[in-house]
Amino acid sequence: MKKTLFTQVFNDHPPLPFSIAEAPRKQPVKMRVLRWRGCGAAVLALATCLAAAPARADGANVAGYGALSCAQAVAALDNVAERHGIVQWTLGFMSGANAAQMIHAGTFRDLTNLNAELVAGSLRAACAETPGAPLVTAAEKLFSSRLVRTAPKQR
């Protein structure tokens, strides 16, 4: 096999219809530089939560903590790290349900004044009624208990 040098390929190529100096130039692209200072702790916390979250069962439409049974979730709420993960999963679930409700019905559930203790306590109370149900049912119950508001009109 014969080696071909770049200069040979370049020299054998037909000339361009314009010179490089005359070639149309694009305006330089302005790029935003993301600053990642101080994000190390947040990334570490996120990685820890993702690693600690249980996997979903095959065929389930719920992933993460929502797939736990209420009995397992109540036991996990006693552990500070697990409680944090369950509360964050619940708030994310409710935020997603709110977004869907805004799109489909033009209303949303008021999630203001929610804190970790209120969420954990509400989940415990809902799970006490149905310990065999998945945690997502307790999260749905908490979500449904929030006041419904009408989405503001866009101008």
Backbone bond lengths (Angstrom), bond angles and torsions (degrees), N, CA, C in turn:
res aa  C-N    CA-C-N  psi(-1)  N-CA   C-N-CA  omega(-1)  CA-C   N-CA-C  phi
1 M - - - 1.441 - - 1.525 108.79 -
2 K 1.290 115.74 128.83 1.453 120.54 -177.69 1.525 110.36 -85.71
3 K 1.319 116.98 132.41 1.460 121.31 177.05 1.516 109.26 -80.25
4 T 1.312 115.49 135.35 1.462 120.63 178.74 1.516 107.87 -110.74
5 L 1.268 116.02 127.96 1.463 120.46 177.38 1.514 110.02 -82.20
6 F 1.316 115.28 151.92 1.458 120.84 179.61 1.524 111.30 -57.39
7 T 1.314 116.91 -41.12 1.467 119.89 -178.32 1.527 111.02 -63.16
8 Q 1.332 117.28 -33.61 1.452 119.73 177.99 1.527 110.59 -67.20
9 V 1.333 116.78 -42.70 1.460 121.11 178.85 1.521 109.16 -64.27
10 F 1.326 116.00 -43.28 1.455 121.01 -178.70 1.525 110.57 -64.01
11 N 1.302 116.64 -43.23 1.461 120.23 -178.69 1.521 112.20 -70.66
12 D 1.339 118.24 -29.92 1.455 121.67 -179.77 1.528 111.90 -80.17
13 H 1.331 118.10 -15.04 1.460 122.56 -177.61 1.522 109.95 -74.11
14 P 1.330 118.70 140.50 1.469 119.56 178.50 1.528 110.17 -63.43
15 P 1.318 117.01 151.65 1.456 119.54 -177.85 1.527 111.80 -66.01
16 L 1.309 115.66 151.38 1.459 121.30 177.03 1.520 109.28 -71.88
17 P 1.343 118.41 152.86 1.458 120.38 -179.21 1.532 113.13 -73.10
18 F 1.306 117.56 -4.65 1.462 121.66 177.98 1.513 108.12 -146.36
19 S 1.296 116.00 161.08 1.463 118.46 177.96 1.518 108.94 -83.10
20 I 1.311 117.23 156.83 1.459 121.86 179.50 1.523 110.31 -59.21
21 A 1.317 117.52 -36.48 1.464 121.02 -179.28 1.525 111.08 -65.09
22 E 1.353 118.25 -28.69 1.448 122.14 -178.70 1.531 112.70 -92.52
23 A 1.302 117.25 -4.06 1.463 120.84 -176.17 1.526 110.15 -61.91
24 P 1.337 116.56 139.84 1.463 118.95 178.23 1.531 110.00 -62.81
25 R 1.308 115.72 137.23 1.471 119.78 -178.56 1.516 109.54 -112.00
26 K 1.287 114.33 140.44 1.459 120.19 175.67 1.519 108.54 -85.98
27 Q 1.304 115.08 153.95 1.456 119.87 175.07 1.523 108.38 -66.74
28 P 1.326 117.34 145.36 1.463 118.10 178.71 1.526 110.93 -61.84
29 V 1.290 115.03 141.97 1.455 121.23 -179.55 1.517 108.97 -83.71
30 K 1.319 115.69 127.15 1.465 120.02 175.98 1.525 107.47 -88.39
31 M 1.303 115.82 124.61 1.457 120.34 -177.63 1.513 109.48 -114.17
32 R 1.296 114.21 141.26 1.458 118.98 174.51 1.511 108.71 -86.44
33 V 1.279 115.36 138.24 1.454 120.41 178.35 1.520 107.56 -101.15
34 L 1.322 115.70 122.00 1.453 119.95 178.16 1.520 109.62 -78.46
35 R 1.259 115.07 134.86 1.460 120.63 178.12 1.520 108.50 -97.48
36 W 1.298 117.08 123.65 1.453 122.37 -177.15 1.523 112.21 -108.37
37 R 1.330 116.25 12.09 1.461 118.16 178.81 1.519 110.12 -64.63
38 G 1.287 117.14 136.72 1.455 121.93 175.52 1.518 113.98 78.54
39 C 1.313 118.18 3.71 1.458 121.06 -178.64 1.527 112.34 -93.23
40 G 1.312 117.30 -6.16 1.461 120.35 -176.84 1.515 112.35 -58.10
41 A 1.327 116.67 -43.57 1.466 120.07 -179.50 1.519 110.97 -65.93
42 A 1.330 117.03 -39.05 1.466 120.57 179.88 1.529 110.51 -66.48
43 V 1.306 116.84 -41.79 1.467 120.59 179.04 1.524 109.80 -64.88
44 L 1.318 116.83 -42.20 1.460 120.65 178.65 1.528 110.90 -63.42
45 A 1.327 117.28 -42.30 1.461 120.72 178.90 1.526 110.93 -63.90
46 L 1.331 116.53 -42.62 1.463 120.64 178.84 1.519 110.89 -62.95
47 A 1.333 116.70 -44.34 1.463 120.45 179.52 1.528 110.81 -62.92
48 T 1.322 116.66 -38.68 1.465 120.72 179.08 1.516 110.55 -64.79
49 C 1.339 116.35 -44.47 1.468 119.98 179.69 1.523 111.10 -63.88
50 L 1.332 116.69 -42.26 1.455 119.50 -179.71 1.520 111.82 -66.01
51 A 1.315 116.23 -37.84 1.466 119.74 179.21 1.526 110.94 -70.44
52 A 1.329 117.31 -32.40 1.458 120.99 -177.29 1.523 112.63 -82.62
53 A 1.328 117.51 -20.09 1.460 120.69 -177.06 1.526 110.42 -68.82
54 P 1.314 116.13 136.33 1.460 118.55 179.17 1.518 111.09 -70.03
55 A 1.297 115.83 151.65 1.471 121.24 178.69 1.517 108.96 -77.26
56 R 1.321 116.80 158.56 1.453 119.55 179.21 1.522 109.90 -85.98
57 A 1.296 115.11 154.87 1.459 120.34 177.86 1.526 109.19 -78.29
58 D 1.321 116.45 154.80 1.461 120.10 178.75 1.526 109.84 -61.85
59 G 1.313 116.40 134.59 1.455 121.11 178.20 1.517 113.92 83.25
60 A 1.312 119.15 -2.22 1.465 121.11 -178.87 1.517 109.63 -82.38
61 N 1.332 116.02 150.16 1.458 119.26 177.00 1.522 111.56 -101.58
62 V 1.325 116.71 11.31 1.460 123.28 178.40 1.514 108.17 -127.28
63 A 1.325 116.34 137.02 1.461 120.17 179.84 1.520 109.46 -119.92
64 G 1.302 115.80 165.01 1.459 121.39 175.68 1.511 112.39 73.08
65 Y 1.321 114.12 -144.69 1.460 119.83 -176.16 1.523 113.01 -63.20
66 G 1.298 118.32 -28.35 1.457 121.44 -179.06 1.512 113.92 -61.05
67 A 1.330 117.46 -21.80 1.459 121.61 179.74 1.525 112.59 -82.09
68 L 1.341 117.74 -11.69 1.472 120.51 177.46 1.519 110.24 -65.61
69 S 1.315 116.24 150.30 1.467 118.50 171.49 1.523 107.37 -73.39
70 C 1.308 116.49 157.44 1.465 119.87 179.37 1.529 111.47 -59.33
71 A 1.326 116.72 -37.70 1.464 119.96 179.46 1.531 110.48 -62.22
72 Q 1.345 116.64 -43.33 1.462 120.02 177.85 1.532 110.89 -65.83
73 A 1.318 116.40 -39.23 1.464 120.58 -178.52 1.524 111.52 -66.11
74 V 1.335 117.02 -42.18 1.470 120.07 179.09 1.522 110.09 -62.16
75 A 1.328 117.50 -40.65 1.467 120.52 177.24 1.531 110.28 -65.62
76 A 1.328 117.22 -38.88 1.465 121.05 -179.37 1.522 111.98 -70.09
77 L 1.326 117.89 -26.53 1.464 121.00 -179.67 1.529 112.20 -65.45
78 D 1.331 117.52 -16.96 1.470 120.63 177.71 1.523 112.04 -75.29
79 N 1.325 117.47 -19.93 1.463 122.60 178.48 1.531 107.61 -91.80
80 V 1.335 117.38 127.70 1.467 121.74 -174.95 1.530 111.98 -58.37
81 A 1.328 117.71 -46.30 1.464 120.89 -178.54 1.530 110.84 -65.82
82 E 1.309 117.19 -42.70 1.460 120.84 178.54 1.526 110.32 -65.74
83 R 1.334 116.67 -41.77 1.467 120.01 178.72 1.525 110.13 -58.80
84 H 1.336 116.45 -43.43 1.463 120.48 178.92 1.535 109.99 -60.17
85 G 1.319 117.55 -45.12 1.461 121.16 179.90 1.529 112.05 -63.97
86 I 1.319 116.87 -42.73 1.470 120.80 -179.64 1.524 110.66 -66.31
87 V 1.328 117.17 -42.93 1.463 120.85 179.15 1.530 109.88 -63.60
88 Q 1.328 117.39 -44.47 1.458 120.23 -179.97 1.534 110.82 -65.57
89 W 1.325 117.78 -39.61 1.459 120.50 177.21 1.521 109.43 -61.43
90 T 1.338 116.67 -44.48 1.468 121.36 -178.97 1.524 111.22 -62.55
91 L 1.331 116.98 -44.06 1.470 119.77 179.34 1.536 110.54 -64.84
92 G 1.320 117.31 -38.38 1.454 120.48 176.42 1.517 112.03 -65.75
93 F 1.329 116.09 -41.08 1.461 120.85 177.06 1.520 110.68 -60.57
94 M 1.331 115.81 -46.38 1.461 119.58 -178.55 1.527 111.46 -67.90
95 S 1.319 117.86 -35.46 1.469 120.73 176.85 1.528 110.61 -64.74
96 G 1.322 116.84 -41.72 1.458 120.79 177.62 1.523 111.82 -65.95
97 A 1.324 116.65 -41.44 1.468 120.36 177.47 1.525 109.84 -64.15
98 N 1.326 116.79 -36.85 1.458 121.11 177.30 1.525 111.45 -63.57
99 A 1.318 116.32 -42.58 1.468 120.38 179.44 1.530 110.06 -62.29
100 A 1.316 117.17 -43.21 1.464 120.73 178.87 1.526 110.43 -64.65
101 Q 1.314 117.38 -40.91 1.461 121.40 179.75 1.532 110.81 -65.29
102 M 1.334 116.75 -37.64 1.470 120.71 177.60 1.522 110.26 -62.54
103 I 1.324 116.88 -43.25 1.466 121.14 -178.17 1.525 111.04 -67.66
104 H 1.316 117.17 -44.99 1.462 120.97 -172.36 1.523 114.14 -86.94
105 A 1.324 118.64 -34.36 1.467 120.54 -174.76 1.527 113.73 -117.57
106 G 1.319 117.94 -13.00 1.463 120.28 -178.20 1.517 113.00 74.93
107 T 1.327 116.55 14.35 1.466 121.48 177.82 1.527 108.86 -125.77
108 F 1.316 115.29 167.82 1.462 119.70 176.63 1.511 109.18 -148.23
109 R 1.317 115.42 160.05 1.466 121.71 175.98 1.521 107.95 -90.93
110 D 1.312 116.18 135.18 1.464 120.99 -179.07 1.529 109.07 -75.84
111 L 1.329 115.92 112.56 1.466 121.47 -178.21 1.528 112.34 -102.15
112 T 1.332 117.07 9.57 1.460 118.91 178.95 1.525 109.81 -67.84
113 N 1.283 115.75 156.62 1.465 124.33 178.94 1.524 114.27 67.59
114 L 1.321 117.81 13.66 1.468 119.41 173.84 1.521 107.98 -81.38
115 N 1.308 116.18 135.21 1.462 120.11 173.31 1.525 108.33 -133.73
116 A 1.297 115.63 172.74 1.466 120.71 -174.27 1.528 112.26 -58.92
117 E 1.318 116.74 -41.70 1.471 119.44 -178.16 1.527 111.66 -67.46
118 L 1.323 116.55 -40.23 1.461 120.36 178.60 1.531 110.88 -64.95
119 V 1.311 116.56 -44.34 1.472 120.46 179.58 1.527 110.34 -64.30
120 A 1.328 116.92 -49.23 1.474 120.43 -179.58 1.523 111.04 -61.26
121 G 1.321 117.41 -43.03 1.469 121.09 179.11 1.527 112.03 -63.95
122 S 1.319 116.83 -41.56 1.469 120.84 178.79 1.525 110.98 -65.47
123 L 1.336 116.50 -40.10 1.461 119.95 177.96 1.525 110.80 -65.02
124 R 1.343 116.60 -42.27 1.480 120.38 177.68 1.525 110.61 -59.22
125 A 1.345 116.37 -45.93 1.468 120.40 -178.05 1.527 111.34 -63.91
126 A 1.328 117.09 -44.54 1.462 120.32 179.76 1.522 111.25 -66.80
127 C 1.323 116.84 -37.64 1.466 120.80 -179.40 1.524 112.02 -72.53
128 A 1.329 118.01 -25.65 1.461 120.71 177.89 1.531 110.42 -64.70
129 E 1.321 116.48 -30.67 1.464 120.92 -179.81 1.531 111.94 -75.16
130 T 1.340 117.04 -35.75 1.475 121.40 -177.07 1.523 109.79 -137.66
131 P 1.340 118.35 77.22 1.467 120.51 -175.92 1.523 115.05 -64.73
132 G 1.324 118.47 -22.29 1.467 120.74 -179.36 1.528 113.64 -87.03
133 A 1.326 116.98 -10.88 1.470 121.03 -177.90 1.522 109.97 -76.98
134 P 1.323 117.66 155.80 1.468 118.87 176.57 1.528 110.70 -70.44
135 L 1.311 115.57 154.22 1.466 121.71 -178.44 1.522 111.96 -57.87
136 V 1.320 117.82 -29.47 1.459 120.51 -178.90 1.531 111.05 -59.62
137 T 1.324 118.50 -30.50 1.468 119.96 178.19 1.524 110.69 -67.26
138 A 1.327 117.29 -36.55 1.467 120.71 176.63 1.529 110.13 -68.13
139 A 1.330 116.51 -38.26 1.470 120.52 177.87 1.527 109.76 -65.86
140 E 1.330 117.56 -39.73 1.464 120.79 177.32 1.524 110.89 -63.61
141 K 1.326 116.31 -39.07 1.465 120.54 179.00 1.532 110.46 -64.33
142 L 1.326 116.83 -43.50 1.464 120.95 176.96 1.528 110.20 -62.41
143 F 1.319 116.80 -44.37 1.459 121.44 179.49 1.529 110.48 -60.44
144 S 1.326 116.83 -44.90 1.466 121.36 -178.63 1.521 112.72 -66.60
145 S 1.317 116.94 -23.46 1.468 119.87 -178.92 1.531 112.76 -79.11
146 R 1.310 117.60 -12.67 1.467 121.32 -178.69 1.527 110.64 -77.61
147 L 1.310 116.30 149.14 1.458 123.69 -178.84 1.532 110.97 -63.36
148 V 1.338 116.53 136.56 1.469 121.42 178.68 1.527 108.51 -88.41
149 R 1.319 115.56 133.87 1.468 122.08 177.45 1.530 108.55 -123.48
150 T 1.313 115.10 157.60 1.468 120.79 176.88 1.515 108.49 -91.75
151 A 1.303 114.99 137.35 1.464 120.07 179.70 1.527 109.06 -67.39
152 P 1.334 116.84 140.15 1.465 119.16 178.05 1.520 110.45 -65.75
153 K 1.315 115.72 146.83 1.471 120.94 178.79 1.508 109.36 -71.41
154 Q 1.333 116.66 137.91 1.461 120.91 176.78 1.515 109.04 -86.37
155 R 1.312 115.76 140.05 1.472 120.28 -178.07 1.474 111.70 -86.13
